[in-house]
Amino acid sequence: MPDVMHTHYVFAADDQPWMLSDSYEPLNLTKGTVIAFPEDGPFAGHGVTHRMAEIGIAVDDWVEDVGARPASPHEAKELGIAAGSIVLTVERTYLAEGRPVEIADMVVPAETSRLGYSGPVGES
């Protein structure tokens, strides 16, 4: 695996964890820039599309692959669910001219979550 910035997130709602996310950004794009650390600096907490735009990279596509599997013991502990509970997995890739600029692996408990998608129709 090439050098990447790895950031782990635990998202919560009503003080309860509901999603885990591991984000990977290639350092050959961000190293030495103001966006190198996703949670530090002037663009801390901004989404990847906005952060990449700050260094002249236009995110122009995304792909998500969704699956389901039993939670690992570590995931179950972080999410506050029983070990082996079914989780939905989402692997999202943001692309700029076909080149991945971020890959995020997300895990949400299937018993308490629904995934829904929408987007524009036609040419933009």
C-alpha positions as CSV (number, residue, x, y, z in Angstrom):
1,M,0.0,0.0,0.0
2,P,1.4,3.4,-0.9
3,D,1.9,6.1,1.8
4,V,-1.4,7.3,3.0
5,M,-2.9,9.5,5.7
6,H,-5.2,7.2,7.7
7,T,-7.9,8.8,9.9
8,H,-10.3,6.8,12.0
9,Y,-13.7,8.2,13.0
10,V,-16.4,7.1,15.3
11,F,-19.6,9.1,14.4
12,A,-22.2,9.4,17.2
13,A,-25.9,10.5,17.4
14,D,-27.6,11.1,20.8
15,D,-24.3,10.2,22.4
16,Q,-24.4,6.7,20.8
17,P,-21.9,5.5,18.2
18,W,-23.6,4.7,14.9
19,M,-20.9,4.6,12.3
20,L,-17.2,3.8,12.0
21,S,-15.1,5.2,9.2
22,D,-11.5,4.7,8.2
23,S,-10.4,7.2,5.6
24,Y,-7.2,6.8,3.5
25,E,-5.8,9.7,1.4
26,P,-2.7,9.4,-0.7
27,L,0.2,11.4,0.7
28,N,1.7,11.9,-2.7
29,L,-1.2,14.4,-3.3
30,T,-1.5,16.0,0.1
31,K,1.9,15.9,1.9
32,G,3.2,19.3,2.6
33,T,-0.1,21.1,1.8
34,V,-2.6,22.8,4.1
35,I,-4.9,19.8,3.9
36,A,-2.4,17.1,4.7
37,F,-4.1,16.4,8.1
38,P,-7.9,16.1,7.7
39,E,-8.6,17.1,11.3
40,D,-6.0,19.9,11.7
41,G,-5.3,23.2,10.1
42,P,-7.5,25.7,8.4
43,F,-9.6,23.1,6.6
44,A,-10.0,20.7,9.5
45,G,-13.3,18.8,9.3
46,H,-14.1,20.0,5.8
47,G,-15.2,17.2,3.4
48,V,-12.7,15.7,1.1
49,T,-14.1,17.4,-2.0
50,H,-13.7,20.8,-0.4
51,R,-10.3,20.0,1.0
52,M,-9.0,18.7,-2.4
53,A,-10.3,21.8,-4.2
54,E,-8.1,23.9,-1.9
55,I,-5.0,22.3,-3.5
56,G,-6.4,22.4,-7.1
57,I,-7.8,18.9,-7.3
58,A,-11.4,18.6,-8.6
59,V,-13.2,15.5,-7.3
60,D,-15.4,14.6,-10.2
61,D,-16.8,11.1,-9.4
62,W,-17.5,8.7,-6.6
63,V,-18.2,5.0,-6.2
64,E,-19.7,3.1,-3.3
65,D,-19.8,-0.6,-2.8
66,V,-22.2,-1.8,-0.1
67,G,-22.1,-5.2,1.6
68,A,-23.0,-6.9,4.9
69,R,-21.1,-9.2,7.3
70,P,-20.7,-10.0,11.0
71,A,-19.0,-7.2,13.0
72,S,-15.5,-7.9,14.2
73,P,-15.1,-8.0,18.0
74,H,-13.3,-4.6,17.8
75,E,-16.1,-3.0,15.7
76,A,-18.8,-4.4,17.9
77,K,-17.1,-2.9,21.0
78,E,-16.7,0.5,19.3
79,L,-20.3,0.5,18.1
80,G,-21.8,-0.8,21.3
81,I,-23.4,-3.8,19.7
82,A,-23.2,-7.6,20.3
83,A,-20.2,-9.4,18.8
84,G,-21.2,-11.0,15.5
85,S,-24.1,-8.6,14.9
86,I,-24.6,-7.9,11.2
87,V,-23.1,-4.6,10.0
88,L,-23.5,-2.9,6.6
89,T,-20.2,-2.1,5.0
90,V,-19.6,0.8,2.6
91,E,-16.4,1.2,0.6
92,R,-16.5,4.7,-0.9
93,T,-13.9,6.0,-3.3
94,Y,-13.7,9.6,-4.4
95,L,-12.0,10.1,-7.7
96,A,-10.4,13.0,-9.6
97,E,-9.9,12.2,-13.3
98,G,-10.0,8.5,-12.5
99,R,-7.4,8.7,-9.8
100,P,-8.5,7.8,-6.2
101,V,-8.1,10.8,-3.8
102,E,-9.8,9.1,-0.9
103,I,-11.0,5.7,0.0
104,A,-13.2,5.3,3.1
105,D,-14.3,2.1,4.7
106,M,-17.5,2.6,6.7
107,V,-19.3,0.2,9.1
108,V,-22.8,0.7,10.4
109,P,-25.0,-1.6,12.5
110,A,-27.6,-3.2,10.1
111,E,-30.3,-3.4,12.9
112,T,-30.4,0.3,13.4
113,S,-29.4,1.8,10.1
114,R,-30.8,2.3,6.6
115,L,-28.7,3.4,3.6
116,G,-30.3,5.6,1.0
117,Y,-28.8,7.2,-2.1
118,S,-29.8,9.9,-4.5
119,G,-28.1,12.0,-7.1
120,P,-28.8,14.2,-10.2
121,V,-30.2,12.8,-13.4
122,G,-28.9,13.7,-16.8
123,E,-26.0,15.8,-17.9
124,S,-24.8,18.5,-15.6
